[in-house]
């Protein structure tokens, strides 16, 4: 109510900068296995976007920073912290004089590029990287040249449907249960997989009819040449880089875990490599998504973006 009552004319500024705050975190070991670390050969989105709103006389109303990377720099500890992005937010607020918010983009396979060569560390490493992020954000804000007094607001909601794979056979489930080991000794991901295997077996025994697909509503909000796309997954950078390349909008800003959370969404080329995120995509549901989900999702989302662009 307060926001509606305080509506006033504003000028929207848009600026981008190349930022290496993030790095692909799916480190490929010599034996081909995938671990959480830094992968200098993997994809990530290096574009940091800063959107500012100011009154016609130049007085700042607020800033939005968009960039895709996990906020895991401080690792596992007892500190309460906003991690690297907190330093960036505070610095831009101090320089610009207006409230600033961070919007996380494609972070499914992207972590913070810490100086220890990993994507997890401690609070000191997170704050160190925060200084790099702060410098990038301030640089973008100071170099804003695209300013618009008239901005057309449009909103679209698209039903997105992703099909599931057929349920494993009883024999395949029993074989895997035998391979996984003593359930009393399982921890972490193996314990979760064991629980899902039991759920799959129970579904077969009950004859329960399981859904063949997942349908969710995806919201896209356009402000002039910028579109925010709320994706209810921790989406891989390869998928959102493709969307940005094909999108009719000049700035297509994907939001991970937007309007929901269905775990990781890997690009199809990464499924064969496995690893933590792919395991979460394929092993934590009674019926996992099909391997071709990336293209199925791209096709439906491009339809939403093109229709929104013409409104």
C-alpha positions in Angstrom: 0.0 0.0 0.0 2.8 2.4 0.8 4.5 1.7 -2.5 1.3 2.4 -4.4 0.7 5.6 -2.5 4.3 6.8 -3.2 4.3 6.2 -7.0 6.1 8.9 -8.9 7.7 9.5 -12.3 11.0 7.7 -12.8 13.8 7.2 -15.3 15.1 3.7 -15.9 18.8 3.2 -16.5 20.3 0.0 -17.9 24.0 -1.0 -17.9 26.0 -4.2 -18.2 29.6 -5.1 -17.4 31.7 -8.2 -17.9 32.2 -9.9 -14.5 34.3 -12.9 -13.6 32.8 -13.2 -10.1 31.3 -16.5 -11.2 32.8 -19.7 -12.6 31.5 -23.0 -13.7 31.6 -25.2 -10.6 31.4 -28.7 -12.1 35.1 -29.5 -11.9 36.1 -32.4 -14.1 38.7 -34.6 -12.5 41.4 -36.5 -14.4 39.3 -39.7 -14.3 36.3 -37.9 -15.7 34.3 -37.7 -12.5 32.6 -34.4 -11.6 33.1 -32.7 -8.3 32.1 -29.3 -6.8 35.1 -27.0 -7.6 36.1 -24.7 -10.4 35.9 -25.8 -14.1 37.7 -23.3 -16.3 36.4 -25.1 -19.4 32.7 -24.9 -18.4 30.1 -22.3 -19.3 28.9 -19.4 -17.1 27.2 -16.1 -17.8 29.8 -13.3 -17.3 27.2 -10.5 -17.8 26.3 -8.4 -14.7 23.3 -6.2 -15.3 22.6 -3.1 -13.2 19.1 -1.5 -13.5 18.6 1.8 -11.7 15.5 3.9 -11.2 15.8 7.7 -10.5 13.5 10.6 -10.3 13.6 13.0 -13.3 15.9 15.4 -11.3 18.4 12.5 -10.8 17.6 11.5 -7.2 18.0 7.8 -7.0 15.1 5.6 -6.1 16.7 2.2 -6.2 19.0 -0.3 -8.0 18.6 -3.9 -9.2 21.7 -6.1 -9.7 21.4 -9.3 -11.8 24.1 -11.9 -11.9 24.2 -15.7 -11.8 26.3 -17.5 -9.2 25.8 -19.5 -6.0 26.3 -17.5 -2.7 28.4 -20.3 -1.2 31.7 -18.5 -0.8 31.6 -18.6 3.0 31.2 -22.4 3.1 29.8 -24.3 6.1 30.2 -22.1 9.2 28.3 -20.5 12.0 28.4 -17.0 10.6 25.3 -15.1 9.5 26.2 -13.5 6.2 24.8 -12.5 2.8 28.1 -13.9 1.4 29.8 -12.1 -1.5 26.7 -10.4 -2.8 26.2 -8.5 0.5 29.4 -6.6 0.0 28.3 -5.7 -3.5 24.9 -4.5 -2.4 26.2 -2.4 0.5 28.9 -0.8 -1.7 26.5 0.2 -4.5 24.0 1.6 -1.9 26.7 3.7 -0.4 28.0 5.0 -3.8 24.6 5.6 -5.4 22.6 6.6 -2.3 19.7 4.3 -3.0 18.4 1.0 -1.8 19.8 -1.9 -3.8 18.6 -5.5 -4.3 20.4 -8.6 -5.8 18.6 -11.0 -8.2 20.4 -14.3 -8.8 20.4 -15.6 -12.3 21.6 -18.9 -13.8 23.4 -20.4 -10.8 22.7 -24.1 -11.2 26.3 -24.9 -12.4 27.9 -21.6 -11.4 29.7 -20.8 -8.1 31.8 -17.9 -6.8 35.3 -17.7 -8.2 37.2 -17.8 -5.0 40.9 -17.3 -4.8 41.4 -20.7 -3.1 40.5 -22.3 -6.4 37.2 -23.6 -5.1 33.6 -22.4 -4.9 33.3 -22.8 -1.2 35.6 -21.4 1.5 35.2 -19.2 4.5 33.8 -15.8 5.3 37.1 -14.0 4.5 37.2 -15.5 1.0 33.5 -14.6 0.5 34.2 -11.0 1.5 37.3 -10.8 -0.7 35.2 -11.8 -3.7 32.5 -9.4 -2.7 35.0 -6.6 -3.2 35.4 -7.7 -6.8 31.7 -7.9 -7.3 31.2 -4.5 -5.8 33.8 -3.0 -8.2 31.9 -4.5 -11.1 28.5 -3.3 -10.0 29.7 0.3 -9.3 31.5 0.4 -12.6 28.3 -0.6 -14.4 26.2 1.9 -12.5 28.6 4.8 -13.2 28.7 3.9 -16.9 24.9 3.8 -17.4 24.1 5.4 -20.7 20.8 3.7 -21.6 18.2 5.9 -19.8 14.5 5.7 -20.5 11.7 7.9 -19.2 9.0 5.9 -21.0 9.1 2.2 -20.2 6.3 -0.2 -21.2 5.5 -2.8 -18.5 4.1 -6.2 -19.7 3.5 -9.5 -17.8 3.0 -13.0 -19.3 2.2 -16.3 -17.7 3.0 -19.5 -19.7 2.1 -23.1 -18.8 5.4 -25.1 -19.1 5.1 -28.8 -19.4 8.0 -31.2 -18.9 7.5 -35.0 -19.4 8.7 -37.7 -17.1 10.6 -40.8 -18.0 8.8 -44.2 -17.6 9.0 -45.7 -14.1 11.9 -48.1 -13.6 11.0 -51.8 -13.6 10.7 -53.7 -10.3 13.8 -55.7 -11.3 15.9 -52.5 -11.9 14.8 -51.0 -8.6 15.6 -54.2 -6.6 19.0 -54.4 -8.3 19.9 -50.8 -7.4 18.6 -51.3 -3.8 21.0 -54.3 -3.5 23.9 -52.2 -4.9 23.4 -49.2 -2.7 24.5 -50.9 0.6 23.4 -51.1 4.2 20.6 -48.5 4.5 21.5 -48.0 8.2 24.9 -46.7 7.2 23.7 -44.4 4.3 24.1 -40.6 4.7 23.5 -37.6 2.3 22.7 -38.3 -1.3 22.8 -42.2 -1.1 20.3 -42.0 1.8 18.0 -39.8 -0.3 18.3 -42.2 -3.3 17.5 -45.2 -1.2 14.3 -43.4 0.1 13.3 -42.6 -3.5 13.9 -46.2 -4.6 11.6 -47.4 -1.8 9.0 -44.9 -3.0 9.3 -46.2 -6.6 8.9 -49.8 -5.4 5.9 -48.9 -3.3 4.3 -47.1 -6.3 4.7 -50.3 -8.4 3.2 -52.5 -5.7 0.2 -50.2 -5.1 -0.5 -49.9 -8.8 -0.8 -46.2 -8.3 -1.2 -44.1 -11.5 1.7 -41.6 -11.5 1.6 -38.3 -13.5 3.3 -38.4 -16.9 4.5 -34.8 -16.7 5.0 -31.7 -14.6 3.2 -28.5 -15.5 4.0 -25.2 -13.8 3.2 -21.6 -14.6 6.2 -19.5 -15.6 6.0 -15.7 -15.2 7.9 -13.3 -17.4 7.9 -9.5 -16.6 9.2 -7.1 -19.2 10.3 -3.5 -18.5 11.1 -2.0 -21.9 14.0 -3.9 -23.4 14.5 -6.0 -20.2 12.6 -9.2 -19.4 12.8 -11.0 -16.0 12.1 -14.8 -16.4 11.2 -16.6 -13.2 12.4 -20.2 -13.6 11.5 -22.6 -10.7 14.8 -24.5 -11.0 18.4 -24.0 -10.2 19.0 -23.7 -14.0 22.3 -24.4 -15.7 24.0 -21.5 -17.5 24.0 -23.2 -20.9 20.2 -23.1 -20.9 19.9 -19.4 -20.1 22.7 -18.4 -22.4 20.7 -20.0 -25.2 17.6 -18.2 -24.2 19.5 -14.9 -24.1 20.9 -15.5 -27.6 17.5 -16.3 -29.1 15.3 -13.9 -27.1 13.9 -10.8 -28.9 14.6 -8.8 -25.8 17.9 -6.9 -25.5 18.3 -8.2 -21.9 16.9 -11.5 -20.8 17.5 -11.9 -17.1 16.7 -15.4 -15.8 15.9 -15.9 -12.1 16.8 -19.2 -10.5 14.2 -20.6 -8.1 11.7 -18.0 -9.3 8.1 -18.8 -8.2 9.0 -22.3 -6.9 11.9 -24.7 -6.6 12.1 -28.1 -8.4 15.8 -28.7 -7.8 18.5 -28.6 -10.5 17.8 -28.2 -14.3 21.0 -29.3 -16.2 21.6 -28.7 -19.9 21.3 -31.9 -21.9 25.0 -32.0 -22.7 25.9 -32.3 -19.0 23.6 -35.2 -18.2 26.0 -37.8 -19.5 28.7 -36.5 -17.1 26.7 -37.0 -14.0 27.7 -35.2 -10.8 25.7 -33.8 -7.9 23.3 -31.6 -9.9 22.5 -34.2 -12.5 21.9 -36.7 -9.7 19.4 -34.4 -8.1 17.7 -33.9 -11.5 17.4 -37.7 -12.2 17.4 -39.6 -8.9 15.4 -37.6 -6.4 11.9 -38.0 -8.0 9.8 -41.1 -8.3 9.8 -40.4 -12.1 12.7 -38.2 -13.3 12.4 -35.8 -16.2 13.4 -36.9 -19.7 16.9 -36.1 -20.9 15.6 -33.9 -23.6 14.0 -31.5 -21.1 16.3 -28.6 -22.1 15.0 -28.4 -25.6 11.4 -29.0 -24.6 11.7 -26.1 -22.1 13.5 -23.8 -24.6 10.7 -24.3 -27.2 7.9 -23.4 -24.8 9.8 -20.4 -23.2 10.7 -18.9 -26.6 7.0 -18.9 -27.4 6.3 -17.0 -24.2 9.1 -14.5 -24.8 8.1 -13.8 -28.4 4.4 -13.3 -27.5 5.4 -11.0 -24.6 7.6 -8.9 -26.9 4.8 -8.1 -29.2 2.4 -6.9 -26.5 
